Amino acid sequence: MMQRHRTPLYLFLLMVVFAVGCSSLRQASFNPQKKYAPGVLQQDYMLYRNILEESHPSLYWFTPKDSMDYYFDEGYAKLSDSMTELEFKNLLSYVTAKIRCGHTSVRYSKKYTHYLDTLHMPLFPLSFKVWRDSLVVTANLNRRDSILKRGTVVKGIDGFTARELVDSLSQFLSGDGNAMNGKYQAMSNRGVFGSLYRNIFALKDTFTVRYIDGNGAEQLITIPVSKPVPVVRDTANRATTTGPRPQPVQPPPGEKRMVMLNGVRNVQIDTTLSSAYMTVNTFNRGNRLRSFFRKSFKQIEKHHIKNLVVDVRGNGGGDAILYTLLTRYMIDKKFKVADSLYTIRRSSSYTRHIEYQPFYWLFTQFVTHKKKDGKYHFGYFERHYFKPKKKNHFNGDIYILIGGNSFSATTLFVKALKGQQNVKVIGEETGGGAYGNTAWLIPDVKLPHTGIRFRLPRFRLVMDADAVKEGRGIMPDIESAPDAEFIRKGIDPKIDLVRKMIFQKLMLSHQ
C-alpha cells in the first residue's frame, strides 16, 4: 500500500501566495490596448471565414452567396493596419451580423473577458427602450439626475439622431433573418446599449443628450459618464466602499435555490378572475421545469382555471424537449418539432479549432442519416409526432405574451400553438425567426492568435416547409408595445391588456 505524504503547512502557504501572485501578475500583464499585426489578424480572419464557409449550414440562407462574399472581402480589406482585440472583434461582429443568424455571434477572448470582469470601468449611464427611430429612458445610473428620468424620450446623443444610433449599433448585432425587433430588444436589455456605444463610439467624460421635456419641447443637456463607486481599504485590508454598506440578509441555501428558480419560472393563480399567470424565462435544463409544469397544471386543474397567461417574453430558448413538454399541456393536436433538421457535414478540416468537434462527429454518426440532398438529417425530430397530454391538459383560453427576447426554442413553442382556436398571441414580434433557425449544437471556435471566439451552430431547422421564408419573427395576433407613457408610469401594457380582456370576458359571461 502506498504511503501518502503530507505537505508541510509553510510550504502550502508558500504555494498559495505564489499562485495568487502569478494570478495577479497575469492580470496585470494583460494589455487590452495590445496591437496585433495585420498578418496575424489576416490569418485569424481567413480561419474564421474558412470555418464558416465549410461548416455553417445557413451561411447563405438569408444573405445570398455573392453578397456574403462581398462582406467577407470587405472585412479582409480593412486588415491593412494593426488592431486591438476590441477593434478586431468589432470587425468580426459586423461581418457576422450579415449572416442574419441569431445563434452565430462573436465573443472576446477568455483573457479579455476576465479583464472586463475584474475591471471597474466608467459606464454609459443610460438604458433605453429602443425602437428604430426613438429611445426612451428606462434607467439612469446617475441617480441624482432629475432631468433624464424613466420615460424621458431621447432624440439624439452627441450629434447623432436616435435613428442613426440605432441603425449604426444594430450593424454589430446578430439576429435571425429580418427580425429587427430582436435587435431592438437586445439593445433595450439593461447595459447592452451602453456597452455597444462604448465599443463602437468610445466613452467620453460627458455626453450631450437631446431630449423632450415635460412641455413637449426639445432640450439639450450635458451629462457625465457614470464612474464606479470608489473602493478603499480599511486597516484590516478588507475591501470597502465609501459610506456605510448594508449587509444583505442571506436566505438558507435551499430557500436561496427556490428564490432563484421562482425568478426563472413561476405561476400565480387568481381565482377571482379564474386565471393563472405563468412565467417561463428559459427552457434550459437544470431549472426543474418538468416538475414545475406537472405541479402547475395540476393546480390549474384543481382550481378549475379558465384562463391561462403564458409569459415567454424573456425566454431565450433552451432544450427542445422541455418546450415540447409545455406545449403538450396546451396543444389540441399532435405536432412535430420540424419539417427538416440537418447538418451539412460531420467532419471538419479545422477540428483543433472547433470545440467538441470529436464529440459532434460521434454524435452525428448515431443520430443523423445522409439523404439524397447530401445533407445529414436528424430523422427523429423530422418524423416524430408529440401528442397532447391527457392528464391535466388545459382546455381554456390561452394568452401567450411574446417580445423581442423570445428566441430559439421559444419561437418553436409559439409557432406550435399560434392559430389554435383558444390561443391568442399578444405582444411584439419575436426575435427568433418564424420560418426556422440554425442552432441545436453550438460549439465555440477559438481563433489561435487573438483568442477571439465565435459561435458555430451546426444544424439548420425549418419549422414549416410550406411557410413563406420572409425572414421575420412570429407576429402577434394582437400588437401590444410600451410607449413613453407606459414606461414612465411603470405599467406593463401586455399584462394590462390581457387582464382587461379576461375581465371583459368575465363580465359578458355574467350578463
N, C-alpha and C positions, 0 to 999 in steps of 0.2 A: 504494500500500500504506500502511495507516495505521501511524503511529508509536506505539509503546506507551511511556508514561512510567512511570518507577519512582517509588514513594513513598519520600521520604527516611526514613531509619531513625528519626530523632527523632519524625517525625510518626506513623510506625507505632506506636511505643511509646506515644505520647500517646493514640492511638486505642484501644489495648489497655487502658490504665489507665482511660480514660473508659468503655469498655464494661463492665469489671469493676466500676467504681464504680456505674454505672447498675444493673447486676445486683444488687449488694449493696443499693442503695437500694430497688429494687423489693421485694427480700426483706424488708428492714427495714420497709418501709412497709405490708406486708401485715398486716392485723389480723384474726386468727381470731375475735375477740370482736365484730367489727363487727355491728351490728344492722340488719336490713332491715325497712323499714316494712311494715305489714300490706298496704297497697295494692300494693306491689311483689311481695310474696310471693303475693298472690292472683292477680296477672297470670301469674306463672310457674306457679302451680298449675293455673290454668284451661288454660294451654297444654299442660301435662303431661297433663291429663285429656282434652282435645280430641284430642290426637295419638293417645293410646291408644284412644280410642273410634273414631277414624277408621281406624286402620291396624293395630292389633293383631289378628291372625287368631284368637286364642284367648282373648279377654278374658273371655268367659262360658263357657269350656269346663268348668271345674270349680267356678266360682262363678257362680250364676245372676245375671242382669242386675239384678234388684231388690236383691239382696244387694250386688253391686258398686256400684250407685248409692248405697246406704246408706253404704258405706265411703268413697266419693268425697266425699259430702256431709259425713260425719263429719270427714274431714281438712280440708275447707274451713272448717268451723265453728271449727276450732282456730286459724285465722289472724286472730284478733282483736287480737293484740298483736305487737310486734316479735320477731324471732327471729334468732339467729346462723345461719350456714350449717350448722353441725353439727345444730342443733335442727331446721332445715327438712329436712335430709337424713334425719334420723331419722323425721320425719313421713312423708316420701315413701316411705321404705323400709317403714314399717308398712303403708301403703296398698298399695304394690306387691306385698308378700307375699301379699295377699288374692287376687291374680290366680291364684296357685298355678302359676306358670310359672318354672322354674328359670333360664331364659335372660333373664328380664326383671328387671333389678336397677338400683340407683341408685348413682352414684359421686360423689365430691367434684368440685368444680371443679378445673381444672388448677392454678390458683394455690394452692388449699388442699392439693392433692396434693403439689405442690412444697414447700410449707411443712412438711408432715409428713415428707417425705423428708429434709429438712435439719435437722430438729429432734431434739434429744436429750432426749426426754421420759421421765418416770417410767413404769414399766410395771407392770401387774398381774403378779405373779411366777409364778403357777401356770398350767400347761397340764394339761388333763384328757382322759381318755377319757370321753365324755359319753353317758349313757343318759337316759331320760326322768326317772327318779327318783334317779339317783346319779351321782356324779363320782368318778373315780379319777385320782390324780395321775400324770401321765406325765413331767413335767419341772418343775423349780423353779429359777428364776433366782437365788434366794438360796442359793448353793452351800454355805453354812455351816449351813443348816437341816438338823438331823439328825432332825427330827420328821416333817415333811411330805415324806417320801421317795417315790420311784417306787413305785406300788402302794398308797399310802395311800388309803383310802376317805374322802371328804369328804361330810358330811351337810348342811352349810349354811355360808353366809358372811354375816356382818353381820346376823344375824337372819332371813335368807331361807333356806328349805329348798332342798335341791338341786333338787327338782321345781319349786318356784316360780321359781328362777333359770332353769332350762332352758325352762320354759313362757314366761317373760317374754322372754328373749332370742330365742327362736325366732320370736316375732312380727315380728321385724325382718329375718328371713332369707327369701329367695326359695327355693322348691323346687317340684318337679314334682308336681302333684296332691296326693295324700295320703301321699306317700312321706316320712314323717317321719325315717326313718333317714338320709336325705341331709342334713337339718338337724343331726341329732345328730353326724354325722361332720364336717360343716363346723365345728361348734364344737370338735370334737376335734383339728382341724388346728392345729398349733403357732401360738400367738399370736392365734387368732381369738376364743376365749372372752374373753381379756383385753381385746382391742380392743372387743368388744361391751360388755363390762362397763364399760369406761371411757366409752364413748359414751352408754350408757343410764343408768348409775348414778353416773358420775364417780368419779375416783380420789381416795382419801384417803391420808393418810400411813401409816395402819395398817388392817389388816383383822382381824376376829375370825372364826376358822375353827373349825367344829365337825367333828371327825374321829373315826375309830375307831382306837384304839391297838392295840398288839400283843396285848393281852389281850381284845380284843373290846369294850372299854368306850368310851363316848363321852367325849371330852375337848374342852376349848376351848383355843385358843392364839391369841395376837395376833402377827401378822407384819407387817413393814414393806413398803412399796412398794419395788419394785426400781428403784434410781436408776442412771442411765447412768454409765459409768466417766468420771471427770473428765479433761478434756483440758487440757494445759498447753502452753506454747510454749517451745521452747528458744532459745538465743541466736541461732541461725540462722533463727529464725522458722518452724521446722518443727513441725507438729502431732505431739505425742506423748502417750501415756497414761502415767499414773503407773506406775512399775515397769518392768521390762525387757520389751521386745517381741520375741518370737522372729520371725525373718524367715522367712516361708514359702518353701519351695523351689518355684520356678515351673517347670513342665514346658515343653518346647518347644511352640510353637504347634500343630503337628499332633497331638502327644500330648495336649495340653490339650483339643483338639476331640474326640478319641476318648474321653477320660475323661468329658466331658460327654455324649456320645452313649450311652456304656455306662450312664450313670445314668438315661437315658431308656428305653433298650431294650437287653436283653442276653439271652443264652441260655447255660445251663450244662448240660453233658451228664455224666450219671453212668452209666457203662457197667455198674457193679456191680448197679444196680437197673434197668438198661435204661430210663433215664428222662432226659427233657430238661425243664429248668425255664426257661421263657421269661417274661420280664417285659416288658410293653408299657405304658408310662405315658402315652402320648399317641398320637393318630392325626393330629397336626398335621404339615403339610409341613415340610421343612427338616431332618428327622431321619434321612434316608437309610433310610426304612423299607422301600422296595421292595427295595433290595439286601440289607438285613438279613433280610427274610423269605426271599428267594431263597437266600441263603447258609445261613441257619439250617436250613431244611427240607432242603437238600442234605446238610448234616452229619448231620441226624437220620436221613435215609435211608441214608447211608453207614455209620452205626453200628448200623443195624437196631434203632432205638429202638422200644420197645413202649408206653411211657407218656409222655404229654406234659402238663405242667402249664403253663397259661397264666394268668399273674397280671395281672389288669386292675383291681385294687383301687384303684390310684392314677391310673387313666386317666379324665380328664375329657372325652374326646371329641376331635373334630377333623374331618379330611377324610373324607367318606363313602366315597370311592373307596378310601382306604387301609384302612378297616375291611373293605370287601368283599374286598380282596385277601387279607388274613389269613384271612378266613372261607373263601375258596375253597380254601385249602390243607387244610381240615379237614372241610368240609361234604360230605354224601353225595348231595345233590340240588341242582337249580337253585333259585335264590331271588331275590326282589325286595327292594329297599330299603323300599318302602312300597306299601300299597294305595292311598293317596291322599297327594298333596303339592301344596299350593296356597297362594296368597296371595289376599287379599280385594280388593286394589286395586293398580294400578300407579302412579298419580299420587297427589299429596298437596296439600292446601291449605297445607301448612306446610313446603314444600321447603327454605327457607333455614335451617330449624332442624334438619333431618334430614341426617346425614352421608351422603354419596354418593347422595342421592336421584336426581339425574340419571342416574347410572350404573345404579342399581336400575331406573329406568324403562326404560332402554335394554335392560338385561339381560332383563327380563320380556317385552319386545316380541318377543325372539327365542326364548325357551325356554318360554314359557307360552302356553296357549290357553284362551280363555274357554269354559266349558261351560254346559250348561243350568241348573246350580245357581247360576250367576252368579259362580263363583269362577274364578280364573286358575290352571289346573293345569299342573304341571311334568310333562308326559306321559312323558318319557323314563324317569324313575325309577318311574313307575306301571306302565309296560309292560315295561321291560327286565328280563330274567332273567339273572343271573350264574350261570355254570356252574362246577362244581368243577374245580380244577386237575388235570391228568393227570400232569404231571411232578412228582415228589417229593411227591405227595399223601400226607398222614398218615392211616393207617387203624387205628392202635392205639387204646388207651384215652386219653381226653382228660378232664382235670380243669381246670375254669375257676374261678378264685378271684375273687369279687366282694365289693363292700362299698359303703358309702355314697358314696364318691368316684367310683364307676363311673357315668358320666353321659353323656348325649347319644349320640354315635356308638357309644360303648362298649355302651350298652344295646341298640342295634341289633345289634351283634356277638353279644352273649349271647343275644338273642332268636332270632336265626337258627339257633343251634346247640342251644339248650335243647330237650330232648326227643329228640334224636338218640340212637340206641341205645348208642353208645360214648362218650357225653358225660355227665359229672356236673358240675353247677354247685354250688360249695361256698362258704359264707361267710355274708354278711349281705345283706339286701335292698339293691338298687341305689338310688342317689339319683335316677337317671333313670327316668322313667315307663315302665312296661311296655306301655302302650297306644299311646303316641306322645309327641311333644313339639312345641314351637314354636321353630324355630331357623333353620337354613340360612344366610340372610343376616341379620346382626345389627348394624345401624348404631347409633351413638350419637346421641342427641338432646340438644342443649345448650339449657338454659333461659337466656334472654337476660340477665336481671337478676342472678341469683345465680351463673350459670355452672355450676350443678349439671348433671350428665349422667345420662341413663338409657338402658339398652339396649333396643332395639326389634326383637325378632325378627319377620321378615316372612312366614315360611312355616309352615303347620301340617302336620305329618307324622303319619299314622296308619299304624302298622306292620301291624296285623291288624284289619281292619274287623269281623271276626266275634268278636273277643275281647270280654270284658266290660270296660266302661270303669269300673273301680273306683278308678282314680287311684293305685294302688300301684306300687312299683318291681317289678323282676323278683325273685321269691322264689327262694332257692337250693333245690336238691334236697336238700342236706344242710346244716342250720344249723350254723354254727361261729362263735362270737364270743369275744373275750377276756373274762376276768374279772380281778378284782384280783390273784389269784394268778399268772396268766399274765403280767400286766403287771409284777408285782414281780420275777418270775424272768427277764423278757425273752424269754419264749417266744412264738413266732408260732403260735397254735393252728391256723390253717388249713393252714399248711405242715406242721406236726406231724401233723395228721390225714391229709393226703394221703400223706405218707411211710409212715405206718402202714398205710394202705390198699394202697399199692403193695407194701410188704414182705409183707403178709399174702397178697396175690395171688401173689407170687413163691414163698412157702412152700407154698401149696396146689398150685402147678404142679409142685413138686419131690416131692410125696408120691406 
